[in-house]
Amino acid sequence: AEHIRLAQLFAGWVDGSDTFERLAPVPFSVVCFRACPAESASDQPALDELNARLLDGVNATGDVFLSHTRLEGRFALRLAVGHIRTTERHVARAWELLQEQLALILHS
């Protein structure tokens, strides 16, 4: 139940963001989402590339590990809450890293 709560908390942050979008419902502890800044919203190949770079950047920090998949042909990032010791602090750190790394990519 706590893992589902944490996933839904994260999904709420995604839903409240202007630069990220959720790509699937969150009935369990996995959130599928992607960065979708307004300037790239209509260019699917560019969004896929952006999100692949974002995944690599976040994972390279070593603080969290995200995976990916494709949903309806779109590159999607996946946050899976599954470790017994995962806390809200860990999920918040993942969200912080996503925003930091996206800003670095967009301003480079």
NORLINFEN-V805555 format. One record per helix or strand. SS is the DSSP state (h for helix, s for strand). FROM is the first residue (numbers start at 0). TO is the last residue. If there is no record, write none. Layout:
ss: <SS:SS>
from: <FROM:FROM>
to: <TO:TO>
//
This chain:
ss: <h:s:s:h:h:s:s:h>
from: <1:19:29:37:43:66:73:87>
to: <14:21:34:39:59:70:79:105>
//
